[in-house]
């Protein structure tokens, strides 16, 4: 294997692989990249066995071939090299020589035969606008459970229908759901898949890199999900198991509603939560005809109380919530009015942004005892 490549082109692709490369692995080959030079392309592959990315860039290939190079060291070295052409040559013992101008380095590689084989991309099931996919991920990914024991909650449910796309994430304490209308050519029935959190983060990164007009080709086989962004392919193992019946959780009989400005509510919550208990993040909401009062207290820090004047018609209610859960939602919601909907002190509260016409976005939060 012998080729040369422009620094800028190589750096862009190497940066995209870093989220996939396994840092603390017991399998040394997983901290390496597989580099394949053929024709006029360099193809770079990274995997942690759960998630894989294959990307490529233009190269001047002197001799076809492939080898593996330590991912982190290669990225750090390329970043520090001048903006010139970088030459690569595979040596004996799987070492790789890297040259730029009159600078020479040799990196210890490993046998390419040890690099795991990756599944091939099947036919595309649907084509999804990258911007649309990135948007629904941003609105839901923060609600995914971080508890590894709750395996089916370690990702989000993606529901594709011929005329809509829905994504739902929950950790058992809160649920984020967004539904957007979009006509999918060639899709005749409903498809449901569980997408792991790490895969969603990488899809979001690739979508941001691809630009506003980009389209993602989405496919699946029995155990993998595939997201193809032009010349970049992300492959993820599916999460197996039964996602909870989220429709049963959505509040039906909310009879107390107050409409608040997102920025005003977010600022008040940020301030009041400074004095909340640092473990529970509990904040008390009192809704009465004068408006909304938000308060928090803790033995270590003191007490906080703020009032937001808003017209409210209905029976007064006092209810507690985890301030961080509400702030997560407010950071993802569009600017403008937020509908805050409650039933009683024991039932989940629901928040909906009213300014975002394109998405039916709902956020459900379980109450806390205060």
C-alpha positions, 0 to 999 in steps of 0.5 A: 500500500502506497498513496498520498492525500491532502491534509485537509481531506484526510483530517476531515474524515479522520475526525469523523471516525473518532467518535466510533474508535474504541478508547479503552478496549481489551481488543487492541485492533479496535483502537486502529483504523483500517486504511484501504487504498484503491483506484483514486480513493482512500477508504477508512474504517473504524469499529467498536463492534457495536458501531462502525463507520466507513468513510473515504476521500480522494487520494493519489494511489501509487500501489493498491493495498491496505493496512491498519494505523493507530487511530488516535496517534494518526489524528494527532499527528496529521493535525500537527503536520503542515497543510501539504500532501501527506504520503503513506507507505506500508512497511514490513511488520505492518508498520506504516511510514508517514511522510510530509515535506521532509518530516518522516514518521513510522507508526506501529500498525497491526495485521489487517487480517485481525480487523473485524469484517463489517456487514454490507449495506443492503438496499435502502429502505427509505431516503430521509432528509439529513436535517429532518433526522438530526432535528428529531434526534436533538429533540429526544436523545437527552431523554435516553436512559443511561442505566445499562440494566434498562437495555431497551431504554438505551436507545430511541424508538424510530417509527417510519410510516409512509407519511410520517417519522416519529422518534420516542425516547424515555428513561422511565422518569420522562419521555420525549416524543416528536412526530414530523410529517414527511412523505417517504417514496416506496415505503408501504408499511410501518417500520419500527427500530430501536436506535442506540444512543451512540449511533444517534450521536454519530448520525447527528454529527454526520448530518451536520457535516453533510449540509442542509440539502443532504439525504440519508439512505436508511436500511436494515438487516436482521441485526444491523441498522445502516445510515448512508450519507453519500460516501460515508456509511454508519452501521450500528447493531440494533437494540433488541427487546420491547420498547415500552408502550409510550402511547399509554404514558401520554397524558389524556385528561390535562385540565390545567394549562398555562402558556409560558415563554420558553426563555422566561421559564428557562431563565427562572428555572436556572436561577431557582435550581441553583438552590435546589437539592443537588441530588434530587434537583427538586423544584416546586411549582405552584399554579394559581390565578396570579400565575406561576410560582417556582421555588426550591430549598436545600439545607446546604444552600438556602431558598429561592422563589420566583413568580411569573405573572400569567393568566391561569383559570382553574383550581390551584395546584402545587407539584414538584419536578426535577429541574434538570429534566425541564431544563433539558427539554427547554434547551431542545425546544424552539423559541416561543410559547410553551404550553405547560399542562397538568392534571393533578399532583400525582400525574405526569406533567406535559410540555409542548412548544407551540411555536414549532409548527412542523413537529408535534413535540411532546415532553412528559415528566413524572412529578416528584414528592416535595 
